[in-house]
Every structure is written in C-alpha cells, then in structure tokens.
Amino acid sequence: MSPTQEQLTALGGVFLAAVLVDKIAKTGQTNEAGLTCMLGSLLIRDPKDTLEVYGGDDINLREGYRALIGALERDPSTLQREPLRYALSMLGLERQLAKRGDMLDEIGKRLPQIQAQVEHFGPAHENVIAACGALYQDTLSTLRQRIQVHGDMRNLQQPSNASKIRALLLAGIRSARLWRQLGGHRWQLVISRRKLLKELYPLMRSS
C-alpha cells in the first residue's frame, strides 16, 4: 500500500462509521460485520499496518470507500449527504480532541476496560457497545461541537440504537485520528480529489 492508500484506509473507517450511523438512524438496522469491524478498531494497539486496525481485510470498509468516492466525485447521484456531514463532523471533533490531553487520557484509561469486556463477551456484545457509547458520551459529546444525527425518532430513541450510534462515532473519531497521524489533512479532500480517487479505486476493487 502507498502512504496515500494507508490514509485512505483510515478515512474509509471514518466514512464507514458515518454510513452505519446513518443507517441505524434511518432504518434501525445494523450491519453487524461493519459494527464489529469498527468497534474492533478501537482496541488495536501497535498495528503493523493500517489495514490491521480493521481486522486485516478491508472488505468491511467497502461501504465506507463507496461513500468516500461519492464525496470526492461530487456526483449528486452517488453523494451520500448525511454520511458526508457526519464524516466531516468527526474530522472536526478529532481536531478538538487533539487539544484535550485530559480527554485523551480518560479515553486511554477506559479502553483497556472495554478490551477486558470484549475478551469476556465478544466485540459486538451489548455490554461492549454500551461501554463504548458511554465513553463517547462522557468525553467527546461534552465538546463544544456536537454531531447532530438525523433520522427516524423511533429509532433514535431506542437506547440500544443510541449506544450503537455513540460507539460508532467514537470509533469514527479514532479512525480520524489515525488518518491525521498518517499525514491526512482536510484540504486534501478539496485540492487532491483526483489523486485520492486514483488511489482509492484499486482499494475498492480489491476489497
């Protein structure tokens, strides 16, 4: 993988989280494989490469890649507006988080506790989802910028769906942090669209 493709893999994680949040909000349905992939990405330490963060295979990132391609191509027929809004909001929240050492410490302290729950219950168990959702609520949701999720209120008001959405936002912001650590910048999405698309299409085909 090229350095740009490493960045795009992490950005695919941001967009996958955004797509899954949108799906839960609008339909109440969950892509279990995608949810498991994103929750798992929170707990990977010292990966050998970016793909290992997402389970070593980017097949689960395909929905994220598709939404990212739609955003970069700016084709109204393929642009997923709500996921794009959520993805850009997650990138913005990550920048705020980067300035909050206290919040990073709290997240770093609680993730090993969640890891212990994963080892006991499995990665997509309701207890793990609830713990990830609570971590988001106690930290990132207290920042000035908030992510407003739009959808069917009947879905949004279900506690299990609310926990999944918060857990996915936490995982998406983790991917945004990884993207930035790999050299990603928001201006790339504007001025380097063609280059990003050129490197993204092979990833989409191989996943």
Rosetta blueprint (number, residue, H / E / L):
1 M L
2 S L
3 P H
4 T H
5 Q H
6 E H
7 Q H
8 L H
9 T H
10 A H
11 L H
12 G H
13 G H
14 V H
15 F H
16 L H
17 A H
18 A H
19 V H
20 L H
21 V H
22 D H
23 K H
24 I H
25 A H
26 K H
27 T H
28 G L
29 Q L
30 T L
31 N L
32 E H
33 A H
34 G H
35 L H
36 T H
37 C H
38 M H
39 L H
40 G H
41 S H
42 L L
43 L L
44 I L
45 R L
46 D L
47 P L
48 K L
49 D L
50 T H
51 L H
52 E H
53 V H
54 Y L
55 G L
56 G L
57 D L
58 D H
59 I H
60 N H
61 L H
62 R H
63 E H
64 G H
65 Y H
66 R H
67 A H
68 L H
69 I H
70 G H
71 A H
72 L H
73 E H
74 R L
75 D L
76 P L
77 S L
78 T L
79 L L
80 Q L
81 R H
82 E H
83 P H
84 L H
85 R H
86 Y H
87 A H
88 L H
89 S H
90 M H
91 L H
92 G H
93 L H
94 E H
95 R H
96 Q H
97 L H
98 A H
99 K L
100 R L
101 G H
102 D H
103 M H
104 L H
105 D H
106 E H
107 I H
108 G H
109 K H
110 R H
111 L H
112 P H
113 Q H
114 I H
115 Q H
116 A H
117 Q H
118 V H
119 E H
120 H H
121 F H
122 G L
123 P L
124 A L
125 H L
126 E H
127 N H
128 V H
129 I H
130 A H
131 A H
132 C H
133 G H
134 A H
135 L H
136 Y H
137 Q H
138 D H
139 T L
140 L H
141 S H
142 T H
143 L L
144 R L
145 Q L
146 R L
147 I L
148 Q L
149 V L
150 H L
151 G L
152 D L
153 M H
154 R H
155 N H
156 L H
157 Q L
158 Q L
159 P H
160 S H
161 N H
162 A H
163 S H
164 K H
165 I H
166 R H
167 A H
168 L H
169 L H
170 L H
171 A H
172 G H
173 I H
174 R H
175 S H
176 A H
177 R H
178 L H
179 W H
180 R H
181 Q H
182 L L
183 G L
184 G L
185 H L
186 R L
187 W L
188 Q H
189 L H
190 V H
191 I H
192 S L
193 R H
194 R H
195 K H
196 L H
197 L H
198 K H
199 E H
200 L H
201 Y H
202 P H
203 L H
204 M H
205 R H
206 S H
207 S L
